[in-house]
Amino acid sequence: MPTVALKAHYDGERIVLDEPFDLPRHSPLMVTVLPGPETERADWEALAVESLARAYGPDEPEYTLTDIKRPL
C-alpha cells in the first residue's frame, strides 16, 4: 500500500479519521500530533511582542501629536 496522509482527530477515546478511507486491518500507521490552534496563536503573539520590543527599545523617543507635521 502506498503512503497516504489522512486527516484525523482524537475524540477523547480513540483516533477517528475525518474522511472515510478503506484501511486494511493491522495496517502499520505513523501518528503525528499537531499543535492546536491556540498554541500556534500564542507562538505568533510571542514573536510579535519580541519583534516590537526590538524595534521600539527603551531608548526610542516618545513622539506626541505636536511632533506631527502636515505636508505643504
CYANA upper distance limits for C-alpha pairs under 8 A (distance plus 0.5 A):
  6 LEU  CA     17 LEU  CA      7.58
  6 LEU  CA     18 ASP  CA      8.29
  6 LEU  CA     19 GLU  CA      8.39
  7 LYS  CA     17 LEU  CA      6.65
  7 LYS  CA     18 ASP  CA      6.11
  7 LYS  CA     19 GLU  CA      7.81
  8 ALA  CA     15 ILE  CA      7.18
  8 ALA  CA     16 VAL  CA      5.93
  8 ALA  CA     17 LEU  CA      4.65
  8 ALA  CA     18 ASP  CA      5.31
  8 ALA  CA     19 GLU  CA      8.32
  9 HIS  CA     15 ILE  CA      6.19
  9 HIS  CA     16 VAL  CA      5.95
  9 HIS  CA     17 LEU  CA      7.07
  9 HIS  CA     18 ASP  CA      7.46
 10 TYR  CA     14 ARG  CA      6.15
 10 TYR  CA     15 ILE  CA      4.96
 10 TYR  CA     16 VAL  CA      6.57
 11 ASP  CA     15 ILE  CA      7.02
 11 ASP  CA     16 VAL  CA      7.44
 17 LEU  CA     21 PHE  CA      8.34
 23 LEU  CA     27 SER  CA      7.47
 35 PRO  CA     39 THR  CA      6.50
 35 PRO  CA     40 GLU  CA      7.34
 36 GLY  CA     40 GLU  CA      7.19
 37 PRO  CA     41 ARG  CA      6.67
 38 GLU  CA     42 ALA  CA      6.71
 39 THR  CA     43 ASP  CA      6.80
 40 GLU  CA     44 TRP  CA      6.84
 41 ARG  CA     45 GLU  CA      6.66
 42 ALA  CA     46 ALA  CA      6.62
 43 ASP  CA     47 LEU  CA      6.77
 44 TRP  CA     48 ALA  CA      6.70
 45 GLU  CA     49 VAL  CA      6.71
 46 ALA  CA     50 GLU  CA      6.65
 47 LEU  CA     51 SER  CA      6.59
 48 ALA  CA     52 LEU  CA      6.62
 49 VAL  CA     53 ALA  CA      6.59
 50 GLU  CA     54 ARG  CA      6.87
 51 SER  CA     55 ALA  CA      6.75
 52 LEU  CA     56 TYR  CA      6.38
 53 ALA  CA     57 GLY  CA      6.22
 56 TYR  CA     60 GLU  CA      6.28
 63 TYR  CA     67 ASP  CA      6.66
 64 THR  CA     68 ILE  CA      7.84
